[in-house]
Amino acid sequence: MTDSVQILELNAFRSASPPTEPGSHLGRRLRNFGAASVLFYREPIEMVSASGPWIIAADGRRYLDFYNNVPSVGHCHPRVVAAVASQMAKININTRYLCPIVDDYLDKLKDTLPSALSNVIMTCSGSEANDLALRIAAEASGGTGFVVTENAYHGNTRYVTEISPAAQKVAVRPNYVATIPAPSESGSVGEEFAKNLRTAICALESRQQKFAGFICDSIFSSDGIFSDPAGFLKLAVTETRKAGGVFIADEVQPGFARSGETFWGFARHGITPDIVTMGKPMGNGFPMAAMATRPDLLVRFCKDVGYFNTFGGNPVAAAAGLAVLDVIRDEGLQENALQIGQYLKGRLSDIARSRRRIGAIRGAGLFLGVDICRDGRPDAAATSNVINRLKEHGVLVGAAGRTASTLKLRPPLCLTTTEADIFADALEKALSKVD
């Protein structure tokens, strides 16, 4: 197996000698973070404020944010800011005490989920939620082996990093992890994906690893964004359960109305997961995450160890989460994601007809992937150039895929057609310089 291109490394700032002049913010950051420092772009940006889909840098320049899916209802949304400030002024305590706003939030969140998933555990990050989901799946199945896609990313605890090929600089997998290719773009995508899953399950068993479960991000974000046809995941879920495993839907990136057609990515496929994990957009920037599952799975897990998270489910997080759900409903952001996503996809298709660098365009709602190619082949270097050219034109985007040659577009759900046009025009200019 060849190593995948490290997406963060591809567009990260690198300097052999950190700035030493007094007051250099860049120098301070590199000295403080050390080897773990990751700054975007060849020339890092210092950000000072944000609103809606726009971020303002220290030099006064505005950037259209097509990268950060965390502030999903818009940067610094006033209703989220007010909810957090109000609750922080009242009380912020852990879940060992009753605090009605926490259960108000959980009841409203559960209204968006399949009724079978009636137990929710709150955490602070998607990594924690996925770590807990893996442990519950292992206990429920009596297995140890997990199947993931070849460039999946599910977080950064030790357990979750080991099932996240995208996070690893060298393609060495633990014995209990088997990988399968991202969904194909062929007409038999569901059958082929399920077949690959069966093969991976057999591979685990040949290593004396009993199959515990299959976890996937339901839009395959890090693999390059593969959303269609809706429903193709059904066969893989059937295979998972037939083999005695648990299906975990990682909704940290595609959840909370981003796909436009449905509130959750898994719902586009007409499936009910055994476990759902979520994070990032839940609090619009306030750190919160969760794992939802069936009571029988949680009871079995809690017989041996149980779970408690000091900050997970605190009242301020619940206030932020409630505000996010209300804004999505009141401002019609799911419908906006669908409509503006379709409009943007149309603009991208128009550009593709005149720019040979654009390959496939994939995705749903306001979660789109655009392949950048050379002679029909993935071109990571050109993708990096496009990303940095877009920055010059005031637009921020990321990359995805094993070859890091897919532009990953995740603007806030409040995006307008005017802002979609700003992005499309900037992309056309960036591509003209790369060609």
Backbone hydrogen bonds, N-H to C=O, Kabsch-Sander energy under -0.5 kcal/mol:
donor,donor_aa,acceptor,acceptor_aa,energy
5,V,402,R,-2.9
7,I,5,V,-0.8
10,L,6,Q,-2.2
11,N,7,I,-1.2
12,A,9,E,-1.1
13,F,39,L,-2.7
24,S,21,E,-1.7
25,H,23,G,-0.6
28,R,24,S,-2.1
29,R,25,H,-2.4
30,L,26,L,-2.3
31,R,27,G,-2.2
32,N,28,R,-2.5
33,F,29,R,-2.8
34,G,30,L,-1.7
36,A,33,F,-1.5
37,S,34,G,-1.9
41,Y,11,N,-2.4
47,M,45,I,-0.7
48,V,56,I,-2.9
49,S,56,I,-1.6
51,S,54,W,-2.5
52,G,75,H,-1.7
54,W,51,S,-2.3
55,I,63,Y,-2.4
56,I,49,S,-3.4
57,A,61,R,-2.8
58,A,46,E,-2.9
60,G,57,A,-2.0
63,Y,55,I,-2.9
64,L,394,G,-3.1
65,D,53,P,-3.4
65,D,63,Y,-0.6
66,F,64,L,-1.0
66,F,396,L,-2.1
69,N,67,Y,-0.8
72,S,70,V,-2.3
74,G,71,P,-1.8
75,H,52,G,-3.2
77,H,74,G,-1.2
80,V,77,H,-0.6
81,V,77,H,-2.6
82,A,78,P,-2.4
83,A,79,R,-1.9
84,V,80,V,-2.4
85,A,81,V,-2.4
86,S,82,A,-2.5
87,Q,83,A,-2.2
88,M,84,V,-2.5
89,A,85,A,-1.4
90,K,87,Q,-1.3
91,I,87,Q,-2.0
97,Y,94,N,-1.3
102,V,99,C,-2.0
103,D,99,C,-0.8
104,D,100,P,-2.4
105,Y,101,I,-2.1
106,L,102,V,-2.3
107,D,103,D,-2.5
108,K,104,D,-1.9
109,L,105,Y,-2.8
110,K,106,L,-2.7
111,D,107,D,-1.1
112,T,109,L,-1.7
113,L,110,K,-1.2
117,L,114,P,-1.7
118,S,116,A,-1.7
119,N,293,T,-2.1
121,I,291,M,-2.9
122,M,120,V,-0.5
123,T,289,A,-2.6
129,A,125,S,-1.9
130,N,126,G,-2.7
131,D,127,S,-2.5
132,L,128,E,-2.4
133,A,129,A,-2.1
134,L,130,N,-2.3
135,R,131,D,-1.8
136,I,132,L,-2.4
137,A,133,A,-2.5
138,A,134,L,-2.3
139,E,135,R,-2.0
140,A,136,I,-2.7
141,S,137,A,-2.2
142,G,138,A,-1.8
143,G,138,A,-0.5
144,T,210,K,-2.4
145,G,210,K,-3.1
146,F,176,Y,-2.8
147,V,213,G,-1.9
148,V,178,A,-2.1
150,E,180,I,-2.0
152,A,149,T,-1.7
161,T,157,T,-2.9
162,E,158,R,-1.7
163,I,159,Y,-0.5
163,I,160,V,-0.8
164,S,161,T,-1.9
166,A,152,A,-2.5
167,A,164,S,-1.9
168,Q,165,P,-1.3
172,V,170,V,-2.4
173,R,171,A,-0.5
177,V,174,P,-1.9
178,A,146,F,-2.4
180,I,148,V,-1.8
189,V,186,S,-1.0
192,E,188,S,-2.7
193,F,189,V,-2.5
194,A,190,G,-2.2
195,K,191,E,-2.2
196,N,192,E,-2.3
197,L,193,F,-1.9
198,R,194,A,-2.4
199,T,195,K,-2.1
200,A,196,N,-2.1
201,I,197,L,-2.4
202,C,198,R,-2.1
203,A,199,T,-2.0
204,L,200,A,-2.2
205,E,201,I,-2.1
206,S,202,C,-2.0
207,R,203,A,-0.8
207,R,204,L,-1.0
208,Q,205,E,-1.7
209,Q,204,L,-2.4
210,K,208,Q,-0.6
212,A,145,G,-3.6
213,G,145,G,-1.5
214,F,246,V,-1.9
215,I,147,V,-1.8
216,C,248,I,-1.9
218,S,216,C,-0.6
218,S,250,D,-0.8
220,F,217,D,-2.5
224,G,220,F,-0.7
224,G,221,S,-1.2
225,I,220,F,-2.8
226,F,219,I,-1.9
232,F,229,P,-2.0
234,K,231,G,-1.6
235,L,232,F,-0.5
237,V,233,L,-2.1
238,T,234,K,-2.2
239,E,235,L,-2.2
240,T,236,A,-2.2
241,R,237,V,-2.2
242,K,238,T,-2.4
243,A,239,E,-1.6
244,G,241,R,-1.6
245,G,240,T,-2.7
246,V,212,A,-2.0
248,I,214,F,-2.5
248,I,246,V,-0.6
249,A,247,F,-0.5
249,A,275,I,-2.8
250,D,216,C,-2.7
250,D,248,I,-0.7
251,E,249,A,-1.0
251,E,277,T,-2.8
255,G,251,E,-1.7
257,A,263,F,-2.9
258,R,255,G,-0.5
259,S,254,P,-0.7
260,G,257,A,-1.3
261,E,259,S,-1.8
268,R,264,W,-0.7
268,R,265,G,-1.0
269,H,266,F,-1.3
270,G,267,A,-1.4
271,I,266,F,-1.2
274,D,247,F,-1.9
275,I,247,F,-1.6
276,V,292,A,-2.6
277,T,249,A,-2.4
278,M,290,A,-2.4
282,M,279,G,-2.5
283,G,280,K,-0.8
284,N,281,P,-0.8
285,G,280,K,-0.7
286,F,283,G,-1.6
289,A,123,T,-2.0
290,A,278,M,-2.2
291,M,121,I,-2.2
292,A,276,V,-3.0
293,T,119,N,-2.6
294,R,274,D,-0.8
297,L,294,R,-0.6
298,L,294,R,-1.6
299,V,295,P,-2.8
300,R,296,D,-1.7
301,F,297,L,-1.8
302,C,298,L,-2.7
303,K,299,V,-1.0
304,D,301,F,-1.3
305,V,301,F,-1.5
306,G,301,F,-0.6
313,G,123,T,-0.5
314,N,311,F,-1.5
318,A,314,N,-2.2
319,A,315,P,-2.2
320,A,316,V,-2.2
321,G,317,A,-2.9
322,L,318,A,-2.7
323,A,319,A,-2.1
324,V,320,A,-2.2
325,L,321,G,-2.3
326,D,322,L,-2.5
327,V,323,A,-2.5
328,I,324,V,-2.5
329,R,325,L,-1.9
330,D,326,D,-3.5
331,E,327,V,-2.5
332,G,329,R,-1.0
333,L,328,I,-1.8
334,Q,328,I,-0.6
336,N,332,G,-2.1
337,A,333,L,-2.4
338,L,334,Q,-1.8
339,Q,335,E,-2.6
340,I,336,N,-3.0
341,G,336,N,-0.5
341,G,337,A,-1.6
342,Q,338,L,-2.0
343,Y,339,Q,-2.1
344,L,340,I,-3.0
345,K,341,G,-2.4
346,G,342,Q,-1.9
347,R,343,Y,-2.0
348,L,344,L,-2.5
349,S,345,K,-2.3
350,D,346,G,-2.0
351,I,347,R,-2.1
352,A,348,L,-2.4
353,R,349,S,-1.2
354,S,350,D,-0.5
354,S,351,I,-1.4
355,R,351,I,-1.3
356,R,354,S,-0.6
358,I,355,R,-1.5
359,G,371,D,-2.8
362,R,369,G,-2.7
364,A,367,F,-1.6
366,L,258,R,-2.2
367,F,364,A,-1.2
368,L,409,L,-1.9
369,G,362,R,-2.8
370,V,407,L,-1.8
371,D,360,A,-2.6
372,I,405,S,-3.0
373,C,357,R,-3.5
373,C,371,D,-0.5
374,R,377,R,-2.6
377,R,374,R,-1.7
379,D,372,I,-2.1
383,T,379,D,-2.0
384,S,380,A,-2.5
385,N,381,A,-2.1
386,V,382,A,-2.7
387,I,383,T,-2.6
388,N,384,S,-2.2
389,R,385,N,-2.5
390,L,386,V,-2.9
391,K,387,I,-1.7
392,E,388,N,-1.5
393,H,389,R,-1.3
394,G,391,K,-1.9
395,V,390,L,-2.4
396,L,64,L,-2.7
398,G,408,K,-1.5
400,A,406,T,-1.7
401,G,222,S,-2.3
402,R,223,D,-0.5
404,A,401,G,-1.5
406,T,400,A,-1.7
407,L,370,V,-3.1
407,L,405,S,-0.5
408,K,398,G,-2.5
409,L,368,L,-3.1
409,L,407,L,-0.6
410,R,66,F,-2.9
410,R,408,K,-0.6
413,L,72,S,-3.4
415,L,412,P,-1.6
420,A,416,T,-2.3
421,D,417,T,-2.3
422,I,418,T,-1.8
423,F,419,E,-2.1
424,A,420,A,-2.5
425,D,421,D,-2.8
426,A,422,I,-2.0
427,L,423,F,-2.7
428,E,424,A,-2.2
429,K,425,D,-1.9
430,A,426,A,-2.6
431,L,427,L,-2.8
432,S,428,E,-1.6
433,K,429,K,-1.1
434,V,430,A,-1.3
435,D,431,L,-2.7
